[in-house]
Amino acid sequence: MLQQRIQGVDEQEHLPSMLAADARELAYQLQEHQKKIFSPTAQKTMRPFSPAEAAAFIGIGEGYLRQIASEGHGPQPLSNGRRMYAVEDIERIRRVLDDGSKAGKYIPHRRAGEKLQVISVMNFKGGSGKTTTAAHLSQYLALRGYRVLAIDLDPQASLSALFGHQPELDVGEAETLYGAIRYENPRPVADIVRSTYTTNLHLIPGNLELMEFEHETPKAMIGGSAETMFFARIGEVLTGIESFYDVVVIDCPPQLGFLTMSALCAATSVLITVHPQMLDVMSMSQFLSMTSELMAVVEKAGGRTSYDWMRYLVTRFEPNDGPQSQMTGFMRAIFGNRMLLNAMVKSTAISDAGVTKQTLYEVERSQFIRGTYDRAMESLSLVNAEIEEMIRKVWGRK
């Protein structure tokens, strides 16, 4: 029987060679798929927004927006008389409302005495919606008029791909944050920052090169060659460009390594995403325990471990799922006000948009069942608005 079962089986396969071959083939096929759904010569763009959406981003009523547009400050009406607002139109109206000032009621840039907000989005377990959360938060804040820098610190670089930068094709050597924080010949971080198709949003992309920091840090610590401890390097490079931004959003790797600890020390706030299922919550329990122990060591070495706020965000939440509702209630009983009031619902609209590497702010509502899209967008808006409110509270604004 055993002879029959092994008959026809080839010689043992060499794991490194097999994985390398599979990686090459998978990368090639993904690139071919990308070319089919998104031409290499094409440029990603933001969709135009309805008057209701534009008014919400600006922070005014829809009627007031119509009045401003009728005075010649908005886009020209379409053939059906309806106006659709590009991001540039929204920005122009903000300047009109604030009478051209660089920071005012409608242009929400940081003012004197208001510190840069650095939000590290993290979780130990993949599939928690970490990157989706970081991407939508970054775009939402940019659409609201804040100057935002998104940093992809995950070697898998899903955030970069969502924003139109393919890690295998578009991101070269030393073009990730690693180029600025490496121990030998670091690059100026300003040389690494890229603009995106979203007004007010810049990006530092990621790729597998980021893993070099995990490999080099132990050597630098043993050899004493590092002028700055690993946990201070991200915060140090951000000081060189902080005057250009109001908020930095860091998509952390899904593991507790030197990159994540450095991001935590650079952060002013921390957002931990969690899927409300028992295995995910159990995994998070271990993650929190390990993080507390490691960050206590970092704190003794001089690292910053105090934050303006730290919150847990329930993601991929299904309101009609009894066990998920119970688990969410369980966490709320434990964490209290450290849980965001709103949860990010699980939605086919978000997952389907991700297939074409788009966010919900980019896809047209007409591509989805209206109710599905509206529920996802409502959830997204509530979560992001709650985070924005905490940012403004830190600055002392209403």
ChimeraX attribute file (.defattr): number of C-alpha atoms within 10 A of each C-alpha:
attribute: neighborCount
match mode: 1-to-1
recipient: residues
	/A:1	6
	/A:2	6
	/A:3	7
	/A:4	7
	/A:5	8
	/A:6	9
	/A:7	9
	/A:8	8
	/A:9	7
	/A:10	7
	/A:11	6
	/A:12	6
	/A:13	8
	/A:14	8
	/A:15	9
	/A:16	9
	/A:17	10
	/A:18	10
	/A:19	11
	/A:20	11
	/A:21	12
	/A:22	12
	/A:23	12
	/A:24	11
	/A:25	12
	/A:26	12
	/A:27	13
	/A:28	13
	/A:29	12
	/A:30	12
	/A:31	16
	/A:32	12
	/A:33	13
	/A:34	15
	/A:35	13
	/A:36	10
	/A:37	11
	/A:38	16
	/A:39	11
	/A:40	10
	/A:41	7
	/A:42	8
	/A:43	10
	/A:44	18
	/A:45	13
	/A:46	16
	/A:47	15
	/A:48	19
	/A:49	20
	/A:50	15
	/A:51	19
	/A:52	15
	/A:53	14
	/A:54	25
	/A:55	20
	/A:56	16
	/A:57	21
	/A:58	22
	/A:59	14
	/A:60	13
	/A:61	13
	/A:62	17
	/A:63	12
	/A:64	11
	/A:65	22
	/A:66	15
	/A:67	12
	/A:68	15
	/A:69	18
	/A:70	13
	/A:71	9
	/A:72	9
	/A:73	17
	/A:74	21
	/A:75	16
	/A:76	14
	/A:77	13
	/A:78	9
	/A:79	7
	/A:80	6
	/A:81	8
	/A:82	11
	/A:83	18
	/A:84	20
	/A:85	21
	/A:86	17
	/A:87	23
	/A:88	15
	/A:89	17
	/A:90	24
	/A:91	21
	/A:92	15
	/A:93	22
	/A:94	25
	/A:95	17
	/A:96	14
	/A:97	16
	/A:98	15
	/A:99	11
	/A:100	13
	/A:101	13
	/A:102	14
	/A:103	16
	/A:104	16
	/A:105	13
	/A:106	22
	/A:107	21
	/A:108	18
	/A:109	18
	/A:110	22
	/A:111	12
	/A:112	6
	/A:113	7
	/A:114	14
	/A:115	16
	/A:116	20
	/A:117	23
	/A:118	28
	/A:119	27
	/A:120	26
	/A:121	28
	/A:122	29
	/A:123	26
	/A:124	24
	/A:125	20
	/A:126	15
	/A:127	16
	/A:128	22
	/A:129	21
	/A:130	26
	/A:131	26
	/A:132	21
	/A:133	22
	/A:134	24
	/A:135	24
	/A:136	18
	/A:137	22
	/A:138	28
	/A:139	26
	/A:140	21
	/A:141	23
	/A:142	22
	/A:143	24
	/A:144	24
	/A:145	24
	/A:146	22
	/A:147	23
	/A:148	26
	/A:149	27
	/A:150	27
	/A:151	27
	/A:152	28
	/A:153	29
	/A:154	25
	/A:155	19
	/A:156	18
	/A:157	24
	/A:158	23
	/A:159	29
	/A:160	27
	/A:161	21
	/A:162	20
	/A:163	22
	/A:164	19
	/A:165	21
	/A:166	19
	/A:167	21
	/A:168	15
	/A:169	8
	/A:170	13
	/A:171	19
	/A:172	13
	/A:173	9
	/A:174	19
	/A:175	22
	/A:176	27
	/A:177	26
	/A:178	26
	/A:179	21
	/A:180	23
	/A:181	25
	/A:182	19
	/A:183	19
	/A:184	11
	/A:185	9
	/A:186	14
	/A:187	17
	/A:188	15
	/A:189	21
	/A:190	13
	/A:191	12
	/A:192	18
	/A:193	19
	/A:194	15
	/A:195	12
	/A:196	16
	/A:197	14
	/A:198	19
	/A:199	19
	/A:200	21
	/A:201	24
	/A:202	23
	/A:203	23
	/A:204	25
	/A:205	30
	/A:206	30
	/A:207	27
	/A:208	16
	/A:209	21
	/A:210	25
	/A:211	18
	/A:212	12
	/A:213	20
	/A:214	15
	/A:215	11
	/A:216	14
	/A:217	20
	/A:218	13
	/A:219	12
	/A:220	17
	/A:221	14
	/A:222	9
	/A:223	9
	/A:224	11
	/A:225	13
	/A:226	16
	/A:227	10
	/A:228	13
	/A:229	18
	/A:230	25
	/A:231	25
	/A:232	20
	/A:233	21
	/A:234	22
	/A:235	19
	/A:236	14
	/A:237	19
	/A:238	18
	/A:239	12
	/A:240	12
	/A:241	14
	/A:242	17
	/A:243	12
	/A:244	13
	/A:245	21
	/A:246	23
	/A:247	24
	/A:248	24
	/A:249	25
	/A:250	30
	/A:251	29
	/A:252	27
	/A:253	27
	/A:254	21
	/A:255	16
	/A:256	17
	/A:257	15
	/A:258	19
	/A:259	25
	/A:260	26
	/A:261	23
	/A:262	22
	/A:263	27
	/A:264	30
	/A:265	26
	/A:266	27
	/A:267	25
	/A:268	22
	/A:269	22
	/A:270	21
	/A:271	24
	/A:272	20
	/A:273	26
	/A:274	26
	/A:275	25
	/A:276	24
	/A:277	15
	/A:278	12
	/A:279	11
	/A:280	16
	/A:281	17
	/A:282	10
	/A:283	14
	/A:284	19
	/A:285	13
	/A:286	11
	/A:287	16
	/A:288	15
	/A:289	10
	/A:290	13
	/A:291	18
	/A:292	12
	/A:293	10
	/A:294	14
	/A:295	19
	/A:296	14
	/A:297	12
	/A:298	20
	/A:299	14
	/A:300	9
	/A:301	11
	/A:302	13
	/A:303	20
	/A:304	19
	/A:305	17
	/A:306	13
	/A:307	15
	/A:308	15
	/A:309	14
	/A:310	18
	/A:311	19
	/A:312	23
	/A:313	25
	/A:314	24
	/A:315	22
	/A:316	20
	/A:317	19
	/A:318	16
	/A:319	13
	/A:320	8
	/A:321	9
	/A:322	10
	/A:323	14
	/A:324	19
	/A:325	16
	/A:326	13
	/A:327	16
	/A:328	22
	/A:329	14
	/A:330	13
	/A:331	17
	/A:332	16
	/A:333	11
	/A:334	11
	/A:335	13
	/A:336	14
	/A:337	12
	/A:338	15
	/A:339	20
	/A:340	19
	/A:341	15
	/A:342	17
	/A:343	21
	/A:344	25
	/A:345	20
	/A:346	18
	/A:347	17
	/A:348	14
	/A:349	22
	/A:350	22
	/A:351	15
	/A:352	16
	/A:353	19
	/A:354	16
	/A:355	11
	/A:356	15
	/A:357	21
	/A:358	20
	/A:359	21
	/A:360	21
	/A:361	19
	/A:362	17
	/A:363	21
	/A:364	14
	/A:365	16
	/A:366	8
	/A:367	11
	/A:368	15
	/A:369	11
	/A:370	11
	/A:371	10
	/A:372	14
	/A:373	20
	/A:374	14
	/A:375	15
	/A:376	18
	/A:377	20
	/A:378	12
	/A:379	17
	/A:380	22
	/A:381	18
	/A:382	15
	/A:383	22
	/A:384	20
	/A:385	17
	/A:386	13
	/A:387	18
	/A:388	15
	/A:389	13
	/A:390	17
	/A:391	21
	/A:392	15
	/A:393	12
	/A:394	15
	/A:395	16
	/A:396	9
	/A:397	10
	/A:398	8
